[in-house]
Amino acid sequence: MHGELAVAFAVLLRLLWSGTQKSLAPSRLKSLISVKAPQFTGFAQHDAQEFMAFLLDGLHEDLNRIKSKPYIENAESDGRPDEVVAEESWKRYKLRNDSIVVDLFQGQYKSTVVCPECHKVSINFDPFLYLSVPLPKKLKMFVVHLFYRDPYKSPVRLVLRLCFDARVEDMKDEIYRKTGILPKNQRVLEVYNRKIYKFYTKGDSLTDINPKDQIFVFEILDKEVAKEPVAEVAVVQRVLMPFPVTVCSSCGKECVAEQEKLKRCTRCFRVGYCNQTCQKNHWEQHKASCKFCLDLVGQPFVLSVPESQATFSQLCNLMEAYSRHSVNVFQPPVESAKHTFSAPHSSTLSTSISSAGDVQDNRMCDEDNATEKSRHDSGEVIMDENSTDSTEKWSVSSLSPPTPGVTQPLPVGTAQGGHRMEDGTNSSEMCMFNIVTVNPYGETHMSKTAQVFEDKGDEPLDLSTVYHLAMDWKNDRKQGSYVLVESKDIEYTANEGGPNYDPLEEDNITLDQCLQLFTEPEVLSPQEAWYCPSCKEHRQATKELSLWRLPVVLIIQLKRFSFTRLIFRDKIDKMVEFPVSGLDVSKYCCSPLIQEDKPPLYDLFAVINHHGGMLGGHYTAFARCTDLSDTMASEVGWRLFDDSRVVPFPENRVVIPSAYMLFYRRRGVDFHVHIALRTCNMTEVAPLTSKKLQKDTENLLDREYSAQQAVDSNMCDNAPSVPPRDDLVSIMSNLAYSPTCDIDTVD
């Protein structure tokens, strides 16, 4: 900016320190900056960090001691020691950039990038003006149930601590760290009302998951391990006959004694009545929902098997084993004398699967039987009895240990074990459940005839076009062979060493945590992919930052603002605890120049606070005047700067949740310009500027002097006296033409 910004800033500082006025509006400096940066025009709210970065960069250019900048190339590591490469990079940078801003504010960090494919390591040393450190995002606890590929292993309950805006990839990565299961072999789904509510695919957000939601994760067989294609199916469990009714749907009477058992509707089997009178009274209310459908039982699951081994017997074995995690199953002894289809009963069912996929009473649903249908529609059909005699009253909960006749899970891989009888009976007929294709909601397809799988011996089933299946338990007691099925809570094994469950993490954040996040490795996003010179392609490499050369004045920006949903920004108002004195950054610095017995300590001297949100806010500041010889001491104590109000402020109240930018001074390092000049080797002093440059500087000062006087006279009658012109010339000469010094060598 041809020195204009530096001159205006120097005049402003001299006016502020003149002590002639309580407050001063820097309108001249703002108007000058607005000419070069139109985004700061007007009175809209702007980011203090953006303004500070522009101001320091402009001052650096105006005060740069290098007037003719040579062309330089980046220093490549090429296997050389870090100390050599870092020093070479810093010297090359100083060939083009050498000012008081570099001496005081700029440091150097080490950037290490590793290619995930060829593992090439690229190391660069770059300067920094400030550290923009991320805040740990709000944490949220997720409880998931992990089901292993081996169905006989107990599920594991995992408590995961993830970011509040985590995605499904973050959950898979955390499960991988805990269990070793590769993310590509995990299937994450949400279960609601005993069916699969949602499959989580790549990029899906987890923000909508509530603490009470059921999240299941299933391990899938890796096709690289199987060395062949793998068939994968999602299975829901249903029962062919709805569960018995114990309360009259009309009068609410509860069935207690055997003689009082209720009679059920022969079309839907979901309601029961004491007598035909109750049925007729309730018919108008019930007929709209009188439709037969299968009840869900237990919990759904996902299984996988090599396609060459996907036989009916193997599929039944796997389904049965997985189902036992969420259901109790008991198979009573077969009593053919009592339970056959030829047994005389007014509502004996001959089940079949129609195009609508519902198991229906053929007698009741026969379109040719118009009389029977009309009687049912008018509410005159005699109801079906709930159960048979008391010998059928099986208590599922009392079936442990299992008695003879209980079907036990068979080892995975046992061909047709327990499904094909010795007399040659087809195993699909003797299986305890049917295997039927369903839609993603666990309902039988309405647009086509449901596919019922049958046993084809050793021939694998064709599952290439099928993903959603249902295992329909045969629980109809009027059939010759039936099972009793009851849902149960999942029996899981708690993960050892996991965190205690707490829906939201509410602990305060520390500055150390922010610095740790800044220096920990991260995987670059696709938009920030690194071009690997070895692969000749852009890669999502791993990048790690660490401090190398530390500045005298360390500026830290707390990244409270984050972009969400493309253009919207959110603010994190959480408290960040930061030290007022003794900030030790040695554990984040990898430079061998740092001595172990003398760790680099920093003391706070200023804070910029942001109050409010994105749509409106207000900036305030805390600051103190440190002693020249001791940064822990203050010539002037802490003050609160709030627009035109400046008042003393206690030190113990400086750390507040609104802190946005922190300014630290390195302890034990004197950064005063004049003292630094005396400690430098005078043989390295740069040549004095030409008379023309000095004359141009004086002209700038004259113009700024007159402009500032005009602005002040228009603003108020009691305008502050502008400092003598000769003092400003002396200041600008010291700032712009001081000798080059390596600040680390200053005593």
N, C-alpha and C positions, 0 to 999 in steps of 0.2 A: 504493500500500500504506500510505497515511496516514503515511508517514515511518518505519514500523517497519523496513523493509529498510535504509534509510540509516543509522539509528541502530545497528542490529546490525552493519553493515559497519564503521562508524566505531569501534565498540568492539573489533571483531576486529583492525583495523589497529593500534590503540593497544596491544593486547595483544601483537601480533606484534613491535612495535618496542620493547616494554618491556625486552627482554633478560633476563627472569627465568626463561625456560624454553627448552630447545632446540627443542621442537616443540609444536604446539598443534592439537588437533582442532576444526575449526569446526562442531561439532555444532549449536550454537544457530542459526547462520546457515542451515545445511542444513535444519533442521526448519522454520524460518520460510519458506524458499523452497518447501518441500514442501507447505505449506498452500495457497499460491497456485498452485503448479504441481505437481499430483499425479504427473506423470511422473517426477519426481525423488525420489519416495518409495522407501525401501528401499535396497538395496545393489547393484542391477543397474548394468551399465555404461551410461554415457550419453555423448553427444557433448559434448566440451569446448566446441566452438563454440556449440552450442545453449545450454549453461549460461551461457557468457559473455554471449551476446546477451540472455538473459533477465535476468541480473544487471545489466548496464549499462542496459537499458531500465527496469528497476525503480528503479535509482538515479536515472535521469533524471526519472522521474515524481515520486519523492519530493523531489528537489532542484530541481524546476522552479520558476523564479522567477515564471512566469505562473500566477496562481491562478484567473483567470477567462479562459477561452480563447474568443476571438471566432471567428465563422464566416468562413472565407476560401475563395476560389476559386483554382483553378490558374491560373497566368499563361500565357496563350497567346502563341505567338510572332507569328503574323499578319504575318510578313515583317519584324518589327522586328530590330534588331541583337541578336546573342547576348548582348553585355555588358549591355544594358538588361533583357532578359528574365531572365537569370541573377540579376542583382541584385534584381530585383523578386520572383522566386521565393524567394530566400533571405530577404528581409525579411518576406515573408508567412509563411514557415515559422517565423521567429523570433518572430512575434506569438503563436504557440501553444507554441513549444518553445524554452526559454531556460534552460539549466543548465550546470554545469561539464562535464557529459558532452558536450553539444553543443560547448562551447568547445574541448575537447581532442580528442575522438575523431571528430566528424562532419565529413564533407566533402560535396562536391557534384559530381555527374557529369552530363554531357550525354547525353541519349538521342535518337537520330535514327532515325525509322521512315519507311520509304518504301514506298508501296503499289506492288505489281508491276503493277497494271492501269492505274490513272489517274495513277500516279507522284506522288501527293500526298505532301508531306514534312511530318511532324509532329515538332517539336523540343520536348522537355521537359527541365527541370532539376530533378533530384530529389536529396535528401540520402542519404548512406550512412554507416553505422556501421563497416563493415569491407568489404574486398574479398574476395569468394569467387572465386578465379581457377581456371580449369580447368587440368588437366595435359595436355600433349600425349599422346594415346593411343599405345599401342605401335604402331609402324609395321610393316607387312608388305609385302614386294615381291610383285607379281603380274606374271607374264609372259603377255602376250596376243598373239595374232596377229590383226591387223586386215586384213580383206578388203574392198576397195573395191567399190562397185557396178559399176564398170567391170571386167570380169573380166580384161582384158589388162594392168591395172596390177598390179605386184608387191605381194604382201602386205607389211605392215610389222610388225616385231616391236617391241612397246612394253613397256617396263618401268615399271610404275606403282607409286608409293609411296602406299599407303592405310593407313587405320587398321586395327588388328587386327580390329575388329568391324565393318568396313565392309559396306555393302549394295551391291546391284547399281547403285543410283542413283548412289552415289559413284564407282563405276568408270566409268559412262557420262559423268558430269560431267568426270572427269579426262581421258577420251578426247576429249571435246569441247574441252577447253582445249588439248590437244595437236594435234588434227587439224581442228577446226572442224565435225565431223560432229555434228548435233543428236542429243541423247539419244533422242528419239522415233524416229529412223531407225537405231538400233543394235539388233542382235539378239545377245545374249550366250548362248553355249552351251558346255557342257563335252563334250569328245570322249574316248571311251574305247573301245579295241579297234576303232577305225575306224568307230564309229557314234556317234550323238548320245546321250550319257548323260543330259543334263539341259539343259533350257531355263531360264534365269534370268529370272523375271518380277518385277514390281514388289514391292519389300519383301523379296526373298530375301537372306539373309545369305551372305557370302563366307567365313565363318570356317572352313568345312570344306574349302576349297581348299588342296591341298598344293602345294609347289614344283614337283613333277613333273607335275602335272595339266595337260592341254592345254585352254586356254581360247581359243576362237575368237570373234571379234566380226565381224559382217557388216553392211555398210552396205546399207540398204534404200531403194528409190526412194520418195520422198515423194509421196503422192497429190496434195498441193497443187502440187507441181512438175509432175507428170504431168497434172494437171487432169482426172483420171478415176480410177476404181477401179484398184487395183494388185493383181495376182496375186502371191502370195508362197508359195514352196514350199521345203521342206527335202529335200535329195537325198543319198542314200548311194550308193556305188559297189560293184557286185558283178561277179563273173565267172560265166558260165554253166557253165563246166567247171572243177572244182577243179584246182589246180596239179599238175604231175607229181610222182610219188613217186620218190625216189631211194634209199630204204633199205627193205629188206624188213621188214615189220611183225612177222614171226614170228621169224626168226633174226638180224635186224639187219644182214644183209649189204648193203653199199653197192654200188649199180649204177655200174660204172666204164666198161666197154667197151660198145660198141653191141650186141654179141651177148648181153650179160648184162642187157638191159633188163627191168624188172619188169613183171609183169602185174597190172592193177588190178581191184578188185571192180567188177562191172558194175552194181551197184545204187548204191553211194555214191561210187565213184571216189576214195576218200580213203585207202585202204590198198593196198599193193602187195606181191607175193610173188614169190619166186624160181620156185616151181613149185606144183603142186597140193597137194603134201605140206605145204608151209608154210601154204598156205591152210586146209587141213583142221585142222592143229594150232592155228591161231589163231582158228578160226571161233567156238568157244564164247565166247571173250573178246570177239570183235568183233560178234557178231550183235545184241547189245543196242543198239549205237550205229550199226548199219548203216542209215543213212537219208540220202537225197540232200538236200543243202541248198547254197545258194550261198555261196561265200566272199566276204568283204568285201575290198575293195582300196582303196588311196588313203585320202582323208579326205572326210568329208561336207561339205556346204556349203549355204548358203541363198541363193537368187536371187530376184529380183523383176522383173516386167515389166508394163507396162500391159495391162489385160485385152484391149483391142482389138488388141494386137500379140502375144498369146500363141498364135501359130500353132505347129504342130509343128516347122517348120523353125527358127523363132526359138528355141524351147525347146531344140532339139538344139544349135544354135550356142552358146547360153549355157552349157549343161551341158558341152559339149566344152571350151569355153574355161576354165571354172572347174576342171574335172577335171585339166587339164594342170599345175596347181600342185602336185599330189600324186601323179601317175602319169606314167610313160613309156608311150607307145602307139606301136606299129609295125604297119603293115598290109602284110604280104608280098604279092608279086604273086600274082594268082589263077592257080592251075594247075588248070583244070577237069578235065584228064585224070586227075589223081591224086585230087582231092578232090571227090567228088560223093556224093550220097546213094545212088546206084545202084552205087557201088563195092563190090565183093565184100569184105565184112569181117564177121567173126562178131559184132561188137558195134556195128555202125553204128547211130547214134542218130537218131531222128526226134523232135526236141524239141517239147514242148508244155507249157503251163502248166495244171496241174490246179487243182482247187478248193483244194488245200492249197498251191498256189503253188510247187511244186517242179518243177524240170526233171527229168524222169524218162525212163528207158529204157522205151519203150512195149512192147518185146518182153518185157523182164523183168517189167514190172509189170502185164501183161495178166492179169486174173483168170481168163480162159478158158484160159490156158496153164498148167494146173495142174501138169503134169509138170515144166515148166521152173522154176516157182516152188518146187516141192518139192525139186528138185535144188539150187536156190540155198540154201534154208533148211537143207538138210542139209550144205551146204558142198561140193557136188560140181560146181558150175558152173565151167567153164573161165574164167579171168580174162581181162580185156581188156588188150591191150598198152598200155604207157605212151604210146608215140609211134610215129610212122612212121619212115621211113628218115632217114638223116643229112642229107638236103637240107632237112629241116624244123627243124634245130637252129639256131634264131635266137637271137642274143645281144642282149637288149634294151639292155644297157649299152653295146654297141658300135655303136649305131645313130645316132651323131652324127658328121657332119651327116647329116640325113635324105636317103635315096635316093628316086628317083622311086617313087611308090606310097605314100609316107607321107602320111597325111591331116593337113593343117595346120588349125589353128583358123581359122574363118571370121569375118569382121567381123560384130559384132553388128548386127542389123537387115537383113542381106542375105537377102532372101526366098528360101528354099529353096536357098540356095547350096550346091552340092555334094551335095545330098540327092535331087534328082530328076534322073534321068539323061536324056540327050538322046533316048533311045529310048522315053521315057515310063514307064520302070520306076518304081514307087512308091518314094518316098524312105525310107519306113519299112522297106522290105525291104533297101535298100542301106545303111541307117544302121549304124554300127559298134556300136550298142547298142540295146537295147529300153528303153522307158520304161514302168515298171510301178508301180502303187500298192502301198504297203507300210504296215505299222503303225509306230508311233513308235519301235520297236526295230529297224527296218530289215528286218523279216521280212515275207514275203508273208502277206496276210490268210488266216487259217485258216477263218473262218466264212463266207466268200463267195468267189466267183470273182474272181481278181485282174483289175483293169482294165488292159489293154494299150493304150496310146495309139497311134493310127495317124495318118498324114498325111491331113489334110483340105484340103490346099491353102492358100488364103488365109483359110479359116474358123478363127477362134480356138478353141482348146480350152477346154472347160468345166472350170475349176479352182476353181470356187466352193466345192465340197465336198471338195476334195483339198488336203492340205498336205504329206504325206510321200510322196515318190517314190523310186524306185530306178532308176539307169541300169545295166542289165545288159550288160556288155561281151560281145560275141560272140567268145569265144576258143576255140571248139571247132574244132580243126584238121581235123576230118573234114568240116566244112562247106565249101562252095565259097568263101565269103568270110569271113575271120576276122581277128582282130587279136591281137597279143601285148601284154599289159598287165603292167606291173610297178610296184609301189609305190615311191615315192621320198620323201625328206625335203622338206619345204616350202622352197621357195626364197624367202626373204623379204629385205626391206631393213631394216637396223637403223635405229631412230629416232635421229637425231642430237641430241645434247645431253641424252639421257636419263640417269638415274642408273644406276650400276653395280648389277648384280644382287647382292642380299644378302637371303636369305630373311627375316631379322628385323633390325630396326633396334635397336641396343643402346647408342646414345650416351646419355650422361646428359642430363637436362633442366635448363634454367636458369630462373631466376625471370623473366628477360626474356622467354623464350618463353611462359611462363604469362601474363604481362601482355599480351603481344601477342595471344594467343588471346582474352583478356578484352575487348580493344578492337577486334578485327577484326569486320567485318560478318558476320551470320549470318541464315539464313532461319528464321523461326519455324516450329515444328512445327504440325500441324493442331490440337493441343490448346491451343496458345498463340496461335492466330490473332488478329490485331489487327483491331478494328472500324474500318473506314475511313469517316470521316464524309462523304466525297465519294461513294464507291460505295454507301454504306449497307449494306455486307456485311462479313463477317469475311474477312480476307485473310491468306495466309501471307506477310507483309511481311518486308522486310529490316531488321534492327535493328542499330544500331551504338552502342557506348558509348565515352565518352572522359571523362577526368577534367577537372574545371573548377576547383573550389575544394579545396585540399589541407588536410587536418587537421594538427594538431601531432603527434598519435600516430596512425600509420598501422598498422592491423591487417590482415594478409593471411592468409586461410585457403587452404591448398592443398587442392583438392578431390580427395582421394585415394579417396573413396568414391563409387561410381556404382551406379545401379540397373540391373540386368539381369534380363530375364525377369520383368518386372512387379514382383515384391516382393523379389527377392534383390539383395543389394548385394555388390559386389566392391571390393577395396582395391588400389590401385596402390602398390606398395612401392618404386618406382623412385627413385633418388637425384635430388634437386632441388638444384642448386647455387644458393645465394643469397649475396649479399654481406653481410659483417659490418659494413662501413662503406661509406659513399658510394653508396647506392642512388639512382640518378638516374632520376626518373620524368617528366622534362620531355617526352620523346617520346610519352608517353601522355596528356599534358595539353594541351588546346587553348585554354586561357584566355590572353588577352592580358596578364593580370596577371603572368604568369611572365616574368621578365627573362632574356634570352639570356645575359647576362654573369654572372647569379647563378642557376644552375639549382637546382631544389629537390632537396637531398640529404638522405637519411635514414640514420641509424645504428641498427643493431640493438641492442636491450637485453634482449629476452626471446624464448624459443622454447618452445612446447609440443610435446612429442613423443608420438606414439602408437606403442606397440610391440604387435605381435600382429595378429590378424585380427578378423573380424566376430563370431565366436563367443566370443572372449575376448581381452582385451588389458590394457595397463597404460599409464598416463600418467606421464611425467616432465617436467621443465622445466629450462631453462637461463635464468639471469637475472643481471643485473649492476646496480649502482647507478651511474648516470651522474652526472657532475659537473654542477652547476647551470648553470655558465657555458659548459661545453664538452661536448657530447654524445658526442664521441669519447673523452673521458677518463672514468675511472671512480673514484668514491670507494671503492667495493668492487668487486673484480673478479668474473669469472664464477664462478657457483656451480651445482652440480647439485642439484636438488631431487627426491628420490626417496622419496616418503612421508615418514617421519620422519628420513630421512638427508639431510643438507645438507653437501656437501663442496666444496672449491675445484675448479675445472675449467679446463683450458687453453682459450684462445680458439680455437686452431687445430683443435679437435675439436668445436666447436659445430655445424658443418654436418654433419649425419648423415642417412641415408635415412629416419629415422623422423619428421623434422620435419613438423608438421601445421599449426601456427599461428605466424606471425611477427609480432613487435611492433617497430616502428621509431619513432624520434623524429626530428622534423625538425631539421636542423642550423641553428643560428643563430637559433632562435625560442625564447624563454624562456616556459615555460608555467606557472611557479610562480604559485600563486593570489595570494599577497600581493604579489609583484612586479607582477603584471598589474594589481592594484588601483591601484597607485601611478601607472601609466602611463595610466589612463583619465581621462576628463574627469569630474570630480566632480559637474558639473551634471547628468550623466546617471544619477546614482546613484538606484536605485529607492527608494521610501519604505520605511522600516523596518516590519517586521511589527507587527501589533497585539499588545497585551499578552496577548490570549487565545491567539494562535498561539504566542507565545514560552512561555507557561505550558504549552501542550500539548507543546511540544518538550521542556521540562524534565521533564515527567511521563514521556514516552517514555524519556528517558535514565535516569530513576530505575528504571523497570521493567526496562530492558535491563541496567542495572548490577546489579540484584538477581538477575535470571535468569542472567546470566553467572557471577556468584559462586556460585550454587547448582549450576550445571553443572560448574564447575571443582572445587568441593569434593567432588562425587560422583566425579569422575574420578580424582583423585589428592590425596594429602595436601599435596604441595608445589604448591599452586595459585598461579598467577601473580597478582601484585597488580594489580587493576584500576586504571587511571589515574584521577586525580581527576575528579570530576564536572564541576567548573568548566571543566576543559580541554576536555572533550567538548562542552559547551555552546558554547564559543568556536569550536571546529572546525565544528560544525554551522551556526553563524551565518555563518561565512565561506563555507561551501560553498553554503548555500541562498540567501543574500541578498547575494552579491557582485554588483557592477554588471555590466551587459551590456557586453561588449567584443568588437569584431571582431578576431579573433586575428591576421588578416593585418596589422593596424596596430600590433601590439605590437612594441616595439623589442627 
